[in-house]
Amino acid sequence: MPALSSVLVPYAAYLRIYEPLAAFPEPERSHWARYAHRDDTPTAQDELRRSLADLLPTPPVPVPVHESADAFVTDVDGVVCVCPWRTRLRGWLALEELPDQLPAPLLDAVLPPVVRGQAAADFEQWRERNPDARPWIRTAVWGVPVGWFVLFADEEREYTATAPSLRYRTPMVQARRRLARALRTLRETIDEGPLTESLVDVGRWLEEFHPRSLVELDYGGLVHALPGDLLAEDRSAADAAQGIAALRAGDGEGAAKAYRRLTDRWRAVKDRQFAN
């Protein structure tokens, strides 16, 4: 098998939920309790490396044969919280979205129809046995959905210039409160649209998790799609909050300016997808 690069750059961002151990039933709770005390818990790069390795064989393996037993681990005020990878489930969900993201000839070349068909059949059978399953991680490629920024405040922004990274973290209760307030403002001031639909979808997802969870937005590989100065100046959560606040105050012009800053910034990133 060819060696994978030690530096992997997928232009994707991640919305993750870290749940306290108390949220998990046994025996899964005991598994995560033991796992959290390991000295070698894997990183996001490790997760990506393992996923890409499955695409190297011929034919490729679009979805892992077995579900991952790994997770990201963090400490929230002395409480151990974990974010299970659930790589197999996420692989199935991503596979369903591919026809909307890639031209049919390219998709067929990368993942032949027979491979996708078998994966879809496996997913349907698995769903029948696991109707309530949901991922702890959502992924967005070549951008961050505007609705994700609504969950966070500018003061929760964590930016590192060396080995660049940018993330936001907030308690679940805050994320739900901000989303509910934004959704109420949108419904009172403008017609239903993509942003409202996005917030409804994210809100339903958040309700699936323990109220003492931690919500994280990680720019992931997108930090490499933004020049250093633009990344340092990125205040997308602040722009989202300002836009909602302006709508609430009846300031349509201010809301439009904030929304334009957001869309212009992320359109420039999206355009890089098709650059030579």
Buried (B, 14 or more C-beta within 10 A) or exposed (E): EEEEEEEBBBBBBBBBBBBBBEBBEEEBBEBBEEBBEEEEBBEBBBBBBBBEBBEEEEEEBBBBEEBBEBBBBBEBEEEBBBBBBBBBBBBBBBBEEBEEEBEEEEBBEBBBEEBBEBBBEBBEEBEEEEEEEBBBBBBBBBBBBBBBBBBBBBEBBEBEEEEBBBBBBBBBEBBBEBBEBBBEBBEEBEEEEEBBEBBBEBBEBBEEBBEBBBBBBBBBBBBBBBEEEEBEEBBBBBBBBBBBBBBBEEBEEBBEBBBEBBBEBBEBBBEEEEEE
